[in-house]
Amino acid sequence: MMLDRLSPQVRHALILLGGAVLTWAAGKVELIPADVRPFASAALAIITLAWTPLTRQYGVGSND
């Protein structure tokens, strides 16, 4: 899919950057307790990679 066309180094850098952006955004949400926000954003990133066709390297549809 989209990320599969990139080199592994670039793909992983983008995934880490996405996690950082999610963590920053979670810090702006006041409904989530502050000590849980990083874990909530990490869970969202994992779910996104596992259950969307963003990449076929991980999650559903991976080549194991």
C-alpha positions in Angstrom: 0.0 0.0 0.0 1.1 3.6 0.6 4.0 3.0 3.0 5.1 -0.3 1.3 6.6 1.7 -1.5 9.1 3.4 0.9 12.4 2.1 2.2 12.1 0.4 5.6 14.1 3.3 7.2 11.7 6.0 5.9 8.7 3.8 6.6 9.7 3.4 10.3 10.6 7.0 10.6 7.2 8.0 9.4 5.5 5.6 11.8 7.5 7.0 14.7 6.7 10.5 13.6 3.0 9.6 13.4 3.2 8.2 17.0 4.8 11.4 18.2 2.1 13.5 16.5 -0.6 11.3 18.1 1.1 11.7 21.5 1.1 15.5 21.1 -2.5 15.5 20.0 -3.5 13.3 22.9 -1.9 15.9 25.2 -4.4 18.4 24.0 -7.4 16.2 24.9 -8.5 17.0 28.4 -11.0 14.1 28.6 -8.1 11.6 28.9 -6.2 11.6 32.1 -2.6 13.0 31.6 -0.9 9.8 32.8 -2.8 7.7 30.3 -2.4 9.9 27.2 0.8 8.5 25.8 -0.5 4.9 26.1 -3.8 5.9 24.5 -2.0 7.4 21.5 0.3 4.4 21.2 -2.7 2.1 21.2 -4.3 4.2 18.5 -1.1 3.9 16.4 -1.0 0.2 16.8 -4.7 -0.2 15.9 -4.2 2.0 12.9 -1.3 -0.1 11.6 -3.0 -3.4 12.5 -6.4 -2.8 11.0 -6.0 -0.4 8.1 -4.4 -1.0 4.8 -1.8 1.8 5.5 0.9 -0.9 5.1 0.9 -4.6 4.4 4.1 -5.1 6.5 2.2 -5.3 9.8 -1.2 -6.4 11.0 -4.1 -7.8 8.9 -2.9 -8.8 5.4 0.8 -9.0 6.3 2.9 -11.6 4.6 4.0 -13.1 7.9 
